[in-house]
Amino acid sequence: SVVRSMWCHESNHFPAVIETSTGHRGRAFEHPTFGSWVSYALGSVNRNLPTFVNIGRPSSPVQLTGGYLGASVAATPFQAGEIPIPNLHPPKGTSAAERDRQAQVLHEMNREFRQRYAVNSDIQARAKAYELAASMQMSAPEAVDFSREPDHVKELYGIDRPETAEFGKQLLLARRLAERGVRFIQICNSGGGNGGWDAHGDMKTHEPLCRATDKPIAGLIRDLKMRGMLEETMVVWTSEFGRTPWSQNTTGRDHNPKGYSCWLAGGGIKGGVVHGATDEVGYKAVESPHYYSDLHATILRQLGIDHTKMEIPSLGTVSRLVENGGPIHEIIS
């Protein structure tokens, strides 16, 4: 489904990323990002892997933060390649038995430390993070090992082509993490140099970016469908805002929060639906406009979470991801 009538308030990247990631306006990092809310609500399926993973370079640290939900639900950075997480591999020359003994000692020290500093959530989260890191020394390398993936699957994601290989590897890693129980996988695509997707100078910069992402995205959806995963896996493609219909610097386009598009696939979302519309020049959402809270509520609903009940006492009040709005029922099967 394509939703052509999204809008938000902010027209600059930093505050817009905060608004669309956390559901709140402002410049502070106290509010959790969307993936952290999902991690907090649903918990882990695989104790040897994180619940919330980020792949690629985020445009702001707010896209990773657990905010007032705590550091334990923040994103864990992954990357496609031989080293998925920096400094995760054990020192060379250590045996499996030695690593097991080290893990046992670490667990006991962390248990004593948590009892001593039980009120400090950051220390508690850091101890859990190190224990998870020890578990990931075995699980994470296997998850990023593409050697057993058939050539036709790699070709599906465009890994055999220079222009699509990088993004294709990220999406294949995302599929492998989803198979292994990672709840929420966030892939940040900044588009590389020369402004990337932020095409103030020349909209032609979008052409190579579209070539780099189009085939891997189609490959991911097809792969999920062939594996029977698409109905239980939602794919969402969006940004913090769109671009103006008028030119800037002759061939470029400025930021436009008034009207833009996103699309969703799988996870109980209808296929082949185009919902909402902007005005005749593509500037402002006028038909079935949807603020970002509607997108958040839609995703939560499909995850089995009632957005009206997902709240937590914080900052002297009751905080929620979705303050207003509700699911976009027109795109839900």
C-alpha positions in Angstrom: 0.0 0.0 0.0 1.2 3.5 -0.8 0.0 6.3 1.5 0.4 9.6 -0.5 -0.9 11.9 2.1 1.6 11.9 5.0 2.5 15.1 6.7 4.5 16.4 9.7 5.2 19.7 11.4 9.0 20.1 11.1 10.8 21.2 7.9 14.4 20.8 9.1 16.1 17.4 9.3 17.1 17.2 13.0 13.7 18.2 14.5 11.8 16.3 11.8 13.7 13.0 12.6 12.9 13.5 16.3 9.2 14.1 15.5 8.8 11.1 13.1 10.9 8.7 15.1 9.5 9.4 18.6 6.1 10.9 17.9 7.0 14.1 19.8 8.3 17.5 18.7 11.3 19.2 20.3 15.1 18.9 20.3 15.7 16.7 23.4 16.4 13.0 23.4 14.2 12.0 26.3 11.6 10.3 24.2 12.3 6.7 23.0 12.5 6.0 19.3 9.8 3.8 17.7 11.8 0.6 17.7 12.5 1.0 21.4 8.8 1.1 22.1 8.3 -2.1 20.2 11.3 -3.7 22.0 9.8 -2.6 25.4 6.3 -3.9 24.6 7.1 -7.2 23.0 10.5 -8.3 24.5 12.9 -10.7 23.0 12.3 -13.9 20.9 15.9 -14.9 20.7 17.9 -14.3 23.9 21.2 -14.5 21.9 20.3 -11.5 19.6 19.0 -8.0 20.3 15.3 -7.2 20.1 16.0 -3.9 18.2 18.7 -3.7 15.5 19.9 -0.7 13.4 21.6 -1.3 10.1 23.3 1.6 8.3 24.2 5.1 9.4 21.4 6.9 11.2 20.9 10.6 10.5 20.5 11.3 14.2 21.2 9.5 17.5 17.6 9.8 18.4 16.9 7.0 15.9 18.7 4.7 18.3 17.7 5.9 21.8 15.7 4.1 24.4 14.9 7.5 26.1 13.0 7.2 29.4 12.3 3.5 28.6 16.0 2.8 29.4 19.2 1.9 27.5 18.2 -1.8 27.5 15.7 -1.3 24.7 17.9 1.0 22.6 19.0 -0.1 19.2 22.1 -2.3 18.7 24.1 -1.3 15.6 24.7 -4.0 13.1 26.5 -3.9 9.7 26.6 -6.3 6.8 30.1 -7.9 6.5 32.5 -10.2 8.3 32.4 -8.0 11.5 28.7 -7.3 12.3 29.4 -5.5 15.5 32.8 -3.8 16.2 34.9 -5.5 19.0 32.6 -8.4 19.2 35.0 -11.2 18.2 36.9 -12.9 21.0 40.7 -12.6 21.1 42.6 -14.9 18.8 43.9 -18.0 20.5 41.2 -18.3 23.1 39.3 -21.7 23.3 35.6 -22.2 23.6 36.1 -23.6 27.1 38.0 -20.4 28.1 35.2 -18.2 26.7 32.6 -20.3 28.6 34.5 -19.8 31.9 34.8 -16.0 31.2 31.1 -15.8 30.5 30.3 -17.6 33.8 32.6 -15.2 35.7 31.1 -12.2 33.9 27.5 -13.4 34.7 28.4 -13.7 38.4 30.1 -10.3 38.6 27.2 -8.7 36.8 24.7 -10.3 39.2 26.6 -8.9 42.3 27.0 -5.5 40.6 23.3 -5.3 39.8 22.4 -6.1 43.4 24.7 -3.4 44.6 23.5 -0.7 42.2 19.9 -1.9 41.7 18.5 1.7 41.3 20.8 2.7 38.4 19.0 1.7 35.2 22.0 2.7 33.0 24.3 0.3 34.9 21.7 -2.4 34.8 21.4 -1.9 31.1 25.1 -1.9 30.5 25.5 -5.2 32.5 22.8 -6.8 30.4 24.4 -5.4 27.2 27.7 -7.1 28.0 26.0 -10.4 28.8 24.1 -10.1 25.4 27.4 -9.3 23.7 28.9 -12.6 25.1 25.9 -14.5 23.7 26.2 -12.7 20.3 29.8 -13.8 19.9 28.3 -17.1 18.6 24.9 -15.9 17.1 25.8 -12.7 15.4 28.6 -14.0 13.1 26.3 -16.8 11.9 23.6 -14.4 11.2 25.8 -12.2 8.9 27.4 -15.2 7.2 26.0 -15.3 3.6 28.2 -18.2 2.5 25.3 -20.6 2.6 22.9 -18.4 0.8 22.3 -19.7 -2.8 23.5 -17.6 -5.6 19.9 -17.0 -6.9 19.0 -15.4 -3.5 22.1 -13.1 -3.7 21.1 -12.2 -7.2 17.6 -11.4 -6.0 19.0 -8.7 -3.7 21.4 -7.4 -6.3 24.5 -8.5 -4.4 26.1 -9.5 -7.7 26.0 -6.0 -9.0 28.2 -3.1 -7.8 25.4 -0.5 -7.8 23.1 -2.6 -5.6 25.5 -4.8 -3.6 25.8 -2.6 -0.5 22.1 -2.0 0.1 21.3 -5.6 -1.0 23.6 -7.0 1.7 21.9 -4.8 4.3 18.5 -6.1 3.3 19.6 -9.7 3.2 21.1 -9.3 6.7 17.7 -7.8 7.8 15.9 -10.9 6.5 18.3 -13.2 8.2 17.9 -11.3 11.5 14.1 -11.4 11.2 14.3 -15.2 10.6 16.3 -15.5 13.9 13.7 -13.6 16.0 14.9 -10.0 15.9 11.6 -8.0 16.5 12.4 -4.6 14.9 15.0 -4.0 12.2 15.7 -0.4 11.2 17.7 0.3 8.0 18.9 3.9 7.6 19.8 4.8 4.0 21.3 8.3 3.9 22.2 8.0 0.2 26.0 8.5 0.4 27.8 11.7 -0.6 26.9 14.8 -2.7 23.8 15.5 -0.7 22.3 12.0 -1.3 18.6 12.0 -0.9 18.7 15.6 0.3 18.7 17.0 -3.2 18.8 20.8 -2.7 21.1 21.2 -5.6 20.0 18.7 -8.2 17.2 16.1 -8.2 19.3 14.0 -10.6 21.2 12.7 -7.5 18.1 10.5 -6.9 18.6 8.5 -10.0 21.6 6.4 -8.8 20.1 6.2 -5.4 16.9 4.7 -6.9 19.0 2.2 -8.9 20.9 1.2 -5.7 17.7 0.6 -3.7 14.9 -0.5 -6.1 16.1 -4.0 -6.9 17.1 -5.0 -3.3 13.7 -3.8 -2.0 11.9 -5.8 -4.6 14.1 -8.8 -3.8 13.4 -8.5 -0.1 9.7 -8.6 -0.6 9.8 -11.5 -3.0 12.2 -13.4 -0.8 9.9 -12.9 2.3 6.9 -14.0 0.2 8.7 -17.2 -1.1 9.7 -18.1 2.5 6.2 -17.6 3.9 7.4 -14.7 6.0 5.7 -11.8 4.4 2.4 -12.1 6.2 4.1 -11.9 9.5 6.8 -9.4 8.6 5.9 -5.8 7.8 8.2 -3.7 5.5 7.9 0.1 5.8 9.7 2.6 3.6 9.5 6.2 4.7 11.4 9.4 5.4 11.1 12.4 7.7 9.5 14.6 5.0 9.3 15.0 1.2 10.4 17.5 -1.3 8.7 20.7 -2.7 7.1 20.6 -6.1 9.0 23.8 -7.1 12.6 24.1 -7.9 15.4 25.3 -5.6 18.8 26.3 -7.0 17.5 25.6 -10.5 17.4 21.8 -10.5 17.0 21.0 -6.8 14.1 20.7 -4.4 13.6 22.0 -0.8 12.2 20.1 2.2 8.4 19.7 2.3 6.6 18.4 5.4 3.2 19.3 4.1 2.7 16.3 1.9 4.7 13.2 1.0 4.4 9.5 0.6 5.4 6.3 2.3 4.6 2.6 1.5 4.0 -0.5 3.5 4.0 -4.2 2.5 3.3 -7.5 4.3 2.2 -7.9 7.9 -1.5 -7.8 7.1 -1.3 -4.7 4.9 -3.3 -4.7 1.6 -1.4 -5.0 -1.6 -2.0 -2.7 -4.6 -3.7 0.1 -2.6 -3.1 3.8 -3.2 -4.5 5.8 -0.3 -4.8 9.6 0.1 -3.6 12.4 -2.2 -1.9 15.8 -2.2 -3.2 18.8 -4.0 -2.8 19.3 -7.8 0.8 20.4 -7.6 1.9 17.8 -5.0 2.5 20.2 -2.2 0.0 19.6 0.6 -1.9 16.5 1.7 -5.6 17.2 1.1 -7.3 13.8 0.7 -7.2 11.6 3.9 -4.2 13.4 5.4 -2.2 11.3 7.9 0.1 12.6 10.6 3.0 10.3 11.6 1.1 9.1 14.7 -1.3 7.4 12.3 1.6 5.4 10.7 2.9 4.5 14.2 -0.6 3.4 15.3 -1.0 1.3 12.1 2.3 -0.6 12.7 1.5 -1.1 16.3 -1.9 -2.5 15.5 -0.4 -5.1 13.1 2.0 -6.1 15.8 -0.9 -6.8 18.2 -0.3 -3.7 20.3 -3.1 -1.3 21.3 -1.6 2.2 20.9 -4.0 3.7 23.4 -2.7 1.4 26.1 1.0 1.7 25.4 2.0 4.3 27.9 4.5 4.8 30.8 4.7 7.4 33.7 7.7 9.6 32.8 8.8 13.2 33.1 6.1 14.0 35.6 3.3 12.8 33.3 2.1 9.8 31.3 4.1 9.5 28.1 2.9 7.7 25.0 4.3 7.0 21.5 0.9 7.9 19.9 -0.6 10.9 21.6 -3.3 11.4 18.9 -4.4 9.6 15.8 -5.1 5.9 15.0 -4.6 3.2 12.5 -5.0 3.8 8.8 -7.8 1.2 8.3 -8.1 1.7 4.6 -4.8 -0.1 4.0 -5.3 -3.0 6.5 -6.5 -6.3 5.3 
